[in-house]
Amino acid sequence: MKTTPTKLLRDYRPLLIFAILLVTFRTTIADWSPVPSSSMEPTLVPGDVVWIDKTAFGPSLPIINKKLLTWGSPKRGEVITFVPPHKDQLFVKRVIAVPGDHLRIEGVKLWVNGQPLAQQITREEADYLLGEETIDGRGHQFKLTRGMGMPYVGKTIEVPQGKYFVMGDHRNNSADSRFWGFVDQDRIMGRVVGIALSFSTERGWDRLALPVH
C-alpha cells in the first residue's frame, strides 16, 4: 500500500503536535542547557543542566540561539545565558555591570559606580578559596584557584548603552568580559533561575531543582 503525505501526517500527528509545542515552549517560556565548564563554580559545576527563564528578556529560538524579540533587561548580580561577541555558542555568566555603569577591576576587587562590592573569604582549602560577594543587596559565592593568575585590568570601564559586563564566579578561571568585551542586549537569551538536574560526577542528586542566586 502506497504511503501518501496525508497518511503520514495523520499517522504522526501526535508527534508533530508535541514537537511544535516543545519548540514553542523552549522559544517563549523556558529552556534548559548543560554547563560545560567550571567557569561558574561554585554556583554551577560541569554536568549541571540549568533552567532558563525565556520570559524575562524576550523569546529566542533554541539550539540556534537566535533572538526574536527583546524586552526587559538583566539586573546586576543575575546569572544569564547569552551568545558572546566572539563565538556562536551559548555562554552562562553573572552580570556585574549594566548600561551606564562605571566599573573598576583590580584583580578580585570590584567597584561599581565608585562603590566597592562587599567581599569576604569564607573557606580556605589547599588548592582553592571560596568567598561571598554582594551586588545590590543580593549575595552569591565566588571561587579562586590557588596558583592561577588573575587579570588585574586596573582601570575604570564605562559600560555603553545596550551592553553588559559579565564575569564567571570562578574569577581566575573564566573567559568573560575581561577578555572579550561587552555582551549586546539582543544576544542575551534568558535568565538562569535554577538547576533542573545535574550529571556532575562529584555532586549530583543533591543539586536537583536547586535555585541559582
C-alpha positions in Angstrom: 0.0 0.0 0.0 1.4 3.4 -1.0 2.1 5.9 1.7 0.8 9.3 1.0 1.8 12.6 2.7 -1.8 12.8 4.0 -1.5 9.4 5.7 1.9 10.2 7.1 0.6 13.4 8.6 -2.4 11.6 10.1 -0.2 8.8 11.5 2.4 11.1 13.0 0.0 13.9 14.0 0.6 13.5 17.8 4.3 13.5 17.4 4.2 16.6 15.2 1.9 18.4 17.7 4.3 17.5 20.5 7.3 18.8 18.5 5.6 22.1 17.8 4.5 22.6 21.4 8.0 21.7 22.6 9.7 24.2 20.3 7.1 26.9 21.2 7.7 26.2 24.9 11.5 26.4 24.6 11.3 29.6 22.5 8.9 31.6 24.5 8.7 30.3 28.1 11.7 28.3 29.3 14.6 26.3 28.1 17.4 24.2 29.6 21.1 24.0 28.8 24.1 21.9 30.1 27.0 23.6 31.8 30.2 22.5 30.0 32.9 24.2 32.1 34.0 25.2 35.6 33.9 28.9 35.0 30.8 29.5 37.1 31.9 27.4 40.1 30.9 27.1 42.9 27.4 28.4 41.7 27.3 26.0 38.7 29.5 22.9 38.1 30.2 20.9 34.9 27.3 18.5 34.5 24.6 20.8 35.8 21.7 21.4 33.5 20.3 24.9 34.1 16.7 26.1 33.9 16.4 29.2 31.8 13.6 31.7 32.0 12.8 32.9 28.5 10.0 35.3 29.6 12.5 37.6 31.3 14.1 39.2 28.2 12.1 38.0 25.2 11.8 34.9 23.1 14.6 33.2 21.3 14.9 30.1 19.1 16.6 27.2 20.9 19.7 25.4 19.6 20.5 28.1 17.1 20.1 30.8 19.8 18.5 33.4 17.6 16.7 36.3 19.5 13.3 37.1 18.1 12.1 39.9 20.3 13.8 41.9 23.1 12.1 43.2 26.3 13.2 43.6 29.9 16.8 43.9 30.9 19.1 41.9 33.2 20.0 43.3 36.7 23.4 43.4 38.4 24.1 40.0 40.0 21.8 37.9 37.8 23.1 34.9 36.0 22.2 34.9 32.3 22.7 32.9 29.2 23.9 34.7 26.1 25.9 34.5 22.8 29.2 36.3 23.3 30.7 38.6 20.6 33.5 36.3 19.6 31.8 32.9 19.4 28.5 31.5 18.1 27.6 29.4 21.2 25.7 29.7 24.4 27.6 31.0 27.5 26.5 31.4 31.1 27.9 34.2 33.3 26.9 36.7 36.0 26.0 40.3 35.2 28.4 42.6 37.0 27.7 45.9 35.4 24.8 47.3 33.3 24.5 50.1 30.7 25.8 53.4 32.1 27.7 51.8 34.9 31.3 52.7 35.7 33.2 49.5 36.7 36.7 49.3 38.1 38.5 46.0 38.4 41.7 45.4 40.4 42.2 41.7 40.4 39.4 40.2 42.5 38.3 43.6 43.9 35.4 45.3 42.1 33.9 48.8 42.3 30.6 49.7 40.6 29.9 53.4 40.3 32.5 54.2 42.8 31.2 51.7 45.5 33.2 48.6 46.3 31.4 45.3 46.2 31.3 43.7 49.6 33.5 40.6 49.6 34.8 38.1 52.2 36.6 34.8 52.1 34.5 32.1 53.8 36.6 28.9 53.2 40.2 28.1 52.6 41.4 24.9 51.1 44.8 23.7 49.9 44.1 24.4 46.2 41.2 27.0 46.3 39.4 29.7 48.2 35.7 30.3 48.4 34.2 33.7 49.1 30.9 35.6 49.3 30.2 38.7 47.3 27.2 41.1 47.4 25.8 43.0 44.4 22.8 45.3 45.0 21.9 43.5 48.2 22.0 40.0 46.7 24.8 37.7 47.7 26.5 34.9 45.8 29.6 32.8 46.1 32.8 33.1 44.1 35.9 30.9 43.8 39.7 31.5 43.4 42.0 28.7 42.5 45.4 29.0 44.1 48.4 29.3 41.8 46.3 30.5 38.9 46.8 34.1 37.5 44.2 36.8 37.8 43.6 39.6 35.3 44.3 42.9 37.0 42.8 45.4 34.5 43.4 48.4 36.8 41.2 50.9 35.1 37.6 52.2 35.1 35.3 50.9 32.4 32.2 52.7 31.3 29.5 50.2 30.0 27.9 51.5 26.8 24.1 51.6 26.3 22.7 48.3 25.2 25.6 46.3 26.6 26.5 44.4 29.7 29.7 43.4 31.5 29.7 39.8 32.7 32.1 37.6 34.7 32.3 34.0 35.8 32.1 33.2 39.6 35.3 31.2 39.3 37.2 34.5 39.0 40.6 33.3 37.9 39.3 30.5 35.6 36.8 32.3 33.4 37.0 33.7 29.9 34.5 36.6 30.2 34.1 40.4 29.5 37.5 41.0 31.0 38.9 39.2 27.9 36.4 39.6 25.0 34.3 42.7 26.0 30.7 43.5 26.4 27.6 41.4 25.7 24.9 43.0 23.5 21.4 43.1 24.9 19.9 41.4 21.8 22.3 38.5 22.3 21.0 37.7 25.8 18.8 34.6 25.7 17.4 34.3 29.2 17.8 34.4 33.0 19.2 31.3 34.8 16.8 30.6 37.7 17.8 27.1 38.8 19.4 23.8 38.2 17.0 21.4 36.6 19.2 18.4 37.3 22.8 17.5 37.4 25.1 14.9 35.9 28.1 16.1 37.9 30.4 13.2 38.9 31.1 14.9 42.2 27.8 16.5 43.1 24.6 15.1 41.6 21.2 14.5 43.1 21.7 17.0 45.9 21.7 19.7 43.2 18.3 18.7 41.8 15.9 21.7 41.5 18.5 23.9 43.3 17.8 27.6 42.8 20.5 29.8 41.4 21.5 33.0 43.2 
